[in-house]
Amino acid sequence: MTKQHHNEEETKPAAGTTAHNTGHNAAFQTPMKMSARFQAMESVTQIIRHNQYINQEVNRVLTEEAVAEADRNLYTNLVYGSVQNYYTLDAFVRDFVDKPNRVKSWLWSLLVISAYQMYYLDNIPSYAVVDEAVRIVRKRGNQTLAKFANGVLRNFDRRYQTMDEFIATKSDPKEILALQASLPMIWVDYFVDRFGFSKAEELAQSLTQTPAITVRANNRFGDVDADKMTAYADILRAEGHDVAPSPLSPFALRITKGNPAYSSLFMNGDITIQDESALLAVEALNPQAGDTVLDACAAPGGKTVQIAEAVGRTGHVIATDIAKDKLPLIRQNVERMKVAEHVEILHQDATQLTERFGENGEEPTMFDKILVDAPCSGIGLFRRKPDTKYNKSLQDLDALSDIQVTIMNQALPLLKKGGTITYSTCTITKEENEDVVAAILAQHPELTLKSFKGWRENLDQSVHADGTIEILPQTYLSDGFFIASFEKN
């Protein structure tokens, strides 16, 4: 298990400003409640104990400037790192505490964050971690709790020099894998049952890796080719990004360093941020110029934009979503990418599509193409959204499967004869993918399942015997994703 290098230099203020040291003496310059470790403790508690979304919690803290400017990078690292590795860190801390359920939740979070710093970050000395943690406990709690924390933290180093030493005390292969990948046993069992141990091991280990950011080129003029992608890559590199081609799409680039949301190409609407697995769903749908297309579960709008680029000004896209508060995100995306004039954004529950667009509905509409990027368990996104792996259950899968079939049954009457409907999810469960496809085919003899065998040579390893695509995270180091396309005879 390799330690990460946290560069404290990155967080130092420029010359002439007040220094806030993020290391051992941070508490003396920075108000305790604005220190990275104090705020990380509070955030991890909110995420793990109260199911706050990690991205929303981190954005809230940074936006409200609740953490000192010099500590922002360290704070973000501590929260994401501690949550990504929480299953392992939680098991580790339990090894040192006799009655873990009696420990206050904020204190438990602090012990977890401290263990993360000691065993996963390589240049924060253990004594600094212990001293800072004890000061926080004294401030947040009392001297008795501070003595308890001091004893537990000092025992960490005395017993284990590395996290691998702790994991090596286990004998069950599945438990070892769960700890190595910080993946709850429920998902280790599920993956082993579904894929076998060897493939499950590859999958679980891939979920620990930091995901790249993928950008897709705006192709509204149909002029994106290899030369333009090379030019875009050169511009991004010149602006300080590390760039590599996508193995999945000729219209995408992987960014492994830097935030492309601040690039000139993004600001100008020449590129958008969209995972390469997700953008394949629209490429599989293959909308054409002049088509009328329904994007049934559209927020935040990445696929809506992609469809709108393809259908052009002679086409029409209706983008619907059940979450009213997410509709502005779709609007922002289509406006930035300059396709807003032929996109209609509506607040609509996808399980009730026919009430609005059906033959006897409020706004009868028939579509050439329909995309159902269905609500799902999101298990393919565990790398990108590490908090979600701790609050999913197997019971969720059956409930979601029912919703997914309902949405498809609502969308199908709206599809013209000869039209295509593409079903996609960002998950890798049988219940939400293969079982939904089987249910739809059983209920709709008028549908033919399209085969993607031979569609893209490098994708063939991810195409099932029935022709559907299931991308596992380890195959291309992308998000996990599933795609099935049906044609209406």
C-alpha positions in Angstrom: 0.0 0.0 0.0 1.8 3.1 -1.3 1.6 6.3 0.7 0.6 9.5 -1.0 2.8 12.5 -1.0 1.1 15.6 0.4 3.0 18.7 -0.7 2.5 21.2 2.1 4.4 23.8 -0.1 1.3 24.0 -2.4 -0.8 25.5 0.4 1.7 28.2 1.5 0.6 31.8 0.9 2.5 34.1 -1.3 5.2 36.3 0.1 3.9 39.4 2.0 0.7 37.6 3.3 0.2 36.2 6.8 1.8 32.8 7.0 -0.4 29.9 8.0 1.8 26.8 8.5 -0.2 23.7 7.7 2.2 21.5 9.6 3.0 21.0 13.3 2.5 24.6 14.5 -0.7 25.2 12.5 -2.9 25.6 15.6 -0.8 28.6 16.8 -1.4 30.7 13.7 -4.8 29.4 12.5 -7.9 29.6 14.7 -8.5 26.0 15.7 -11.9 25.8 14.1 -10.5 26.9 10.8 -7.7 24.4 10.7 -7.8 21.7 8.0 -7.9 18.8 10.6 -10.7 20.3 12.7 -12.9 21.0 9.6 -12.0 17.6 8.1 -13.1 15.9 11.4 -16.5 17.8 11.2 -16.9 17.0 7.5 -16.1 13.3 7.8 -18.7 13.1 10.6 -21.3 14.7 8.4 -20.5 12.4 5.4 -20.3 9.1 7.3 -22.8 9.6 10.1 -25.4 11.9 8.4 -25.0 10.8 4.7 -24.0 14.2 3.4 -22.6 14.0 -0.2 -18.9 14.4 -0.1 -18.7 16.8 -3.0 -21.5 19.0 -1.5 -19.9 19.0 1.9 -16.4 19.9 0.7 -17.8 22.6 -1.6 -19.8 24.1 1.2 -16.7 24.3 3.5 -14.5 25.8 0.8 -17.2 28.2 -0.4 -18.0 29.5 3.1 -14.2 29.8 3.7 -14.7 27.8 6.9 -11.1 26.6 6.5 -8.0 28.8 6.4 -6.8 29.6 2.8 -3.4 27.9 3.5 -5.2 24.7 4.6 -7.6 24.2 1.7 -5.6 21.6 -0.2 -4.8 19.7 3.0 -8.5 19.8 4.1 -9.7 18.4 0.8 -7.1 15.7 0.8 -8.0 14.7 4.4 -11.7 14.5 3.6 -11.5 12.6 0.3 -8.7 10.3 1.5 -10.3 9.5 4.8 -13.7 8.7 3.2 -12.1 6.8 0.3 -10.3 4.6 2.9 -12.9 4.7 5.6 -13.7 1.0 5.7 -10.1 0.1 6.3 -9.4 3.0 8.7 -12.5 2.2 10.7 -11.5 -1.4 11.1 -7.9 -0.3 12.0 -9.1 2.1 14.8 -11.4 -0.6 16.2 -8.3 -2.7 16.8 -7.3 -0.2 19.4 -10.6 0.7 21.1 -12.4 -1.7 23.5 -15.8 -0.1 23.2 -15.9 1.7 19.9 -19.7 2.3 20.0 -19.2 4.5 23.1 -16.8 6.9 21.4 -18.4 10.2 20.3 -18.8 10.3 16.5 -16.7 13.5 16.0 -13.8 11.9 18.1 -14.1 8.7 16.0 -13.8 10.8 12.9 -10.7 12.5 14.3 -9.0 9.1 15.1 -9.8 8.0 11.5 -8.4 11.2 10.0 -5.3 10.9 12.1 -4.7 7.3 11.1 -5.1 8.4 7.4 -2.4 11.0 7.9 0.0 8.6 9.7 -0.4 5.6 7.2 -1.4 7.1 3.9 0.4 10.5 3.7 4.2 10.4 3.7 5.5 13.7 5.0 3.4 14.6 8.0 5.3 13.3 11.0 3.3 11.1 13.4 4.2 13.3 16.4 2.6 16.3 14.6 -0.5 14.3 13.9 -0.8 13.2 17.5 -0.2 16.7 19.0 -2.6 18.4 16.7 -5.3 15.8 17.3 -4.9 16.1 21.1 -5.2 19.9 20.9 -8.4 19.5 18.9 -9.9 17.0 21.4 -9.1 19.3 24.2 -10.8 22.2 22.4 -13.8 20.2 21.2 -14.2 17.9 24.2 -12.2 17.8 27.5 -9.0 16.7 29.1 -10.3 13.2 29.8 -11.1 12.6 26.1 -7.7 14.2 25.2 -5.9 11.6 27.3 -7.9 8.8 25.7 -7.1 10.1 22.2 -3.4 10.5 23.0 -3.2 6.9 24.2 -5.0 5.4 21.2 -2.9 7.5 18.7 0.4 6.7 20.3 -0.5 3.0 20.2 -1.0 3.1 16.4 2.7 3.6 15.8 3.8 1.2 18.5 1.9 -1.7 17.0 1.9 -1.2 13.2 4.5 0.7 11.1 2.3 0.3 7.9 -1.3 -0.4 7.1 -0.2 -3.5 5.3 1.1 -5.0 8.6 -2.4 -4.6 10.1 -4.1 -6.2 7.0 -1.6 -9.1 7.2 -3.1 -10.1 10.5 -6.2 -11.2 8.7 -6.5 -14.7 7.1 -9.7 -14.6 5.1 -9.0 -13.7 1.4 -12.2 -11.7 1.1 -11.6 -9.8 4.3 -8.0 -9.0 3.1 -9.4 -7.7 -0.2 -12.0 -5.6 1.5 -9.3 -4.0 3.7 -6.9 -3.5 0.8 -9.5 -1.8 -1.4 -11.5 -0.2 1.5 -14.6 -1.8 0.1 -17.4 -2.9 2.4 -17.7 -6.7 2.6 -21.2 -6.6 1.1 -19.7 -5.4 -2.2 -16.7 -7.7 -2.1 -19.1 -10.7 -1.6 -21.3 -9.3 -4.5 -18.4 -8.9 -6.9 -16.9 -12.3 -6.0 -20.2 -14.0 -6.5 -20.8 -12.2 -9.8 -17.3 -12.2 -11.4 -15.2 -14.7 -9.5 -12.4 -13.8 -7.1 -9.7 -12.9 -9.6 -11.8 -10.5 -11.5 -13.4 -9.1 -8.4 -9.9 -8.4 -7.0 -9.0 -6.4 -10.1 -12.2 -4.5 -9.9 -11.9 -3.7 -6.2 -8.3 -2.5 -6.5 -9.2 -0.3 -9.5 -11.8 1.5 -7.3 -9.0 2.8 -5.0 -7.4 4.8 -7.9 -7.8 8.5 -8.3 -10.0 9.0 -11.4 -8.9 11.2 -14.2 -11.1 14.0 -15.4 -12.3 13.5 -19.0 -13.2 16.3 -21.4 -15.2 15.9 -24.6 -15.0 18.2 -27.5 -18.0 20.3 -28.6 -19.0 18.9 -32.0 -22.0 21.0 -32.8 -20.5 21.9 -36.3 -19.5 18.3 -37.0 -15.9 19.4 -37.5 -14.1 17.6 -34.7 -11.4 15.4 -36.1 -8.0 14.0 -35.0 -6.2 17.3 -35.9 -8.6 19.4 -33.8 -8.3 17.0 -30.8 -4.5 17.3 -31.1 -4.8 21.1 -31.1 -7.0 21.0 -28.1 -4.6 18.8 -26.2 -1.8 21.2 -27.1 -3.8 24.2 -25.7 -4.5 22.3 -22.5 -0.9 21.3 -22.0 0.2 24.9 -22.6 -2.2 26.0 -19.8 -0.5 23.5 -17.4 -2.6 20.3 -17.8 -1.4 16.8 -18.2 -3.3 15.3 -21.1 -3.7 11.9 -22.7 -6.0 10.5 -25.4 -9.1 8.6 -24.2 -9.0 4.8 -25.0 -12.8 4.9 -25.3 -13.7 7.9 -27.6 -11.9 9.8 -30.3 -13.8 12.9 -29.1 -12.4 12.8 -25.5 -9.2 13.6 -23.6 -8.1 12.5 -20.2 -6.8 15.2 -17.8 -4.5 13.8 -15.0 -3.3 17.1 -13.7 -5.1 20.4 -13.4 -8.7 21.4 -13.5 -10.0 21.9 -17.0 -13.0 23.9 -15.7 -10.6 26.8 -15.6 -9.2 26.3 -19.1 -9.9 28.7 -22.0 -11.4 25.9 -24.0 -14.0 25.2 -21.2 -14.8 28.8 -20.7 -15.4 29.2 -24.5 -17.6 26.2 -24.7 -15.2 24.2 -26.9 -15.0 21.3 -24.4 -17.1 20.0 -21.5 -16.3 17.7 -18.6 -17.9 14.3 -19.1 -16.7 10.8 -18.3 -15.7 8.8 -21.3 -17.9 5.9 -20.3 -21.0 8.2 -20.0 -20.4 9.9 -23.4 -20.5 6.5 -25.1 -24.2 6.3 -24.3 -25.0 9.1 -26.7 -22.6 7.8 -29.3 -24.5 4.4 -29.0 -27.9 6.2 -29.4 -26.4 7.9 -32.6 -28.8 10.9 -32.9 -28.8 12.4 -36.4 -29.3 15.9 -37.8 -32.9 16.9 -37.6 -33.9 14.2 -35.1 -36.4 14.9 -32.2 -34.9 13.3 -29.1 -36.0 12.8 -25.5 -33.4 12.8 -22.8 -35.6 11.3 -20.0 -33.3 11.6 -17.0 -31.2 14.5 -18.1 -29.5 16.3 -15.2 -26.9 17.7 -15.0 -27.1 17.9 -18.8 -23.8 16.5 -20.2 -25.6 14.0 -22.4 -28.3 16.6 -23.4 -25.6 18.8 -24.7 -24.0 15.9 -26.6 -27.4 15.0 -28.2 -28.1 18.7 -29.1 -24.7 18.9 -30.9 -25.6 15.9 -33.0 -29.2 16.9 -34.0 -28.2 20.4 -34.8 -30.4 23.4 -35.3 -32.9 21.4 -37.4 -33.4 19.0 -34.6 -35.1 19.3 -31.2 -34.1 17.9 -27.8 -36.5 17.7 -24.9 -34.6 17.2 -21.6 -36.6 16.2 -18.6 -35.7 15.5 -15.0 -37.6 14.8 -11.7 -35.3 17.1 -9.7 -36.5 20.7 -10.2 -33.4 22.1 -8.5 -31.1 20.4 -11.1 -32.8 22.0 -14.1 -30.6 25.1 -13.9 -27.5 22.9 -14.3 -28.9 21.6 -17.6 -29.6 25.2 -18.7 -26.1 26.3 -17.7 -24.5 23.4 -19.7 -26.6 24.0 -22.9 -25.9 27.7 -22.8 -22.2 27.4 -22.3 -21.9 24.9 -25.1 -24.1 27.1 -27.4 -26.9 24.6 -28.1 -29.6 26.2 -26.0 -31.8 27.3 -28.9 -33.0 23.8 -29.8 -33.2 22.3 -26.3 -36.4 22.4 -24.2 -35.9 21.7 -20.5 -38.9 20.4 -18.5 -39.6 19.4 -15.0 -41.0 15.8 -15.4 -41.0 12.5 -13.5 -39.8 9.9 -16.0 -42.1 7.3 -14.4 -45.0 9.3 -15.7 -43.8 10.3 -19.2 -47.0 9.1 -21.1 -49.2 11.4 -19.0 -47.4 14.3 -20.6 -46.1 13.1 -24.0 -48.4 10.1 -24.7 -51.2 9.9 -27.3 -53.7 11.2 -24.8 -51.3 13.3 -22.8 -50.9 17.1 -22.3 -48.3 17.5 -25.0 -48.4 14.5 -27.4 -44.9 14.0 -28.9 -43.3 11.1 -30.8 -39.5 10.8 -30.8 -36.9 9.5 -33.3 -34.5 8.6 -30.5 -34.9 8.3 -26.7 -32.1 8.2 -24.1 -33.0 6.7 -20.7 -29.9 7.2 -18.5 -31.7 5.7 -15.6 -31.4 6.4 -11.9 -29.3 3.7 -10.5 -27.1 2.5 -7.6 -24.1 4.3 -9.0 -21.7 1.4 -8.1 -19.6 2.2 -11.2 -18.8 5.6 -9.7 -17.3 4.3 -6.4 -13.9 5.8 -7.4 -15.4 9.2 -8.1 -17.9 9.3 -5.3 -16.3 7.3 -2.5 -19.0 8.2 0.1 -21.6 6.2 -1.8 -20.1 2.8 -1.1 -21.0 3.0 2.5 -24.7 3.7 2.2 -25.9 1.3 -0.5 -27.6 -2.0 0.2 -28.6 -5.1 -1.9 -32.2 -4.2 -1.3 -31.7 -1.0 -3.2 -30.9 -3.0 -6.4 -34.4 -4.6 -6.7 -36.2 -1.3 -5.9 -34.1 0.5 -8.5 -34.7 -2.2 -11.0 -38.4 -1.8 -10.7 -38.1 2.0 -11.3 -35.9 1.4 -14.3 -38.3 -1.0 -16.0 -41.2 1.5 -15.2 -39.3 4.3 -16.9 -38.5 2.2 -20.0 -42.2 1.2 -20.2 -43.2 4.8 -20.0 -40.7 5.9 -22.7 -41.4 3.1 -25.3 -44.9 4.3 -26.4 -43.3 7.6 -27.3 -40.8 6.1 -29.7 -41.5 6.2 -33.4 -41.5 2.9 -35.4 -37.9 2.3 -36.6 -36.6 4.5 -33.7 -33.9 3.7 -31.2 -34.1 3.8 -27.4 -30.8 3.5 -25.5 -30.8 2.4 -21.8 -27.8 3.2 -19.8 -26.6 3.1 -16.1 -23.5 4.0 -14.2 -23.6 0.7 -12.3 -22.3 -2.8 -12.8 -25.0 -4.9 -11.1 -26.9 -7.7 -12.9 -30.2 -6.6 -11.3 -30.0 -3.1 -12.9 -28.5 -4.1 -16.2 -29.0 -7.6 -17.7 -32.2 -8.2 -15.7 -33.8 -4.9 -16.9 -32.9 -5.7 -20.5 -34.4 -9.2 -20.1 -37.6 -7.8 -18.6 -38.0 -5.2 -21.4 -37.5 -7.7 -24.1 -40.0 -10.1 -22.5 -42.6 -7.4 -22.3 -42.0 -5.8 -25.7 -41.7 -8.3 -28.6 -41.7 -5.3 -31.0 -38.1 -4.5 -29.8 -34.8 -5.8 -31.3 -31.7 -5.6 -29.1 -28.8 -4.0 -31.0 -25.4 -5.7 -30.9 -22.3 -3.5 -30.3 -19.9 -6.3 -31.3 -17.5 -4.8 -33.8 -18.7 -1.3 -33.2 -15.4 -0.2 -31.7 -12.5 -2.6 -31.8 -11.1 -1.6 -28.4 -14.6 -2.0 -26.8 -15.2 -5.6 -27.9 -13.8 -7.0 -24.6 -16.7 -5.2 -22.9 -19.5 -6.4 -25.1 -21.6 -9.2 -23.7 -22.9 -12.2 -25.8 -26.3 -10.4 -26.2 -24.5 -7.3 -27.7 -24.9 -5.0 -24.7 -21.9 -3.1 -23.3 -20.7 -3.4 -19.7 -17.6 -1.4 -18.9 -15.9 -2.5 -15.7 -13.8 0.2 -14.0 -10.5 -1.8 -14.3 -10.8 -2.4 -18.0 -10.0 1.2 -19.1 -9.6 2.9 -15.7 -12.9 4.7 -16.3 -16.3 4.8 -14.6 -18.3 1.6 -14.6 -21.1 1.8 -17.1 -23.8 -0.2 -19.0 -25.4 0.5 -22.4 -28.1 -1.4 -24.2 -29.9 -0.1 -27.4 -33.2 -1.3 -28.7 -34.8 -0.7 -32.1 -38.6 -0.5 -32.4 -39.7 -2.7 -35.3 
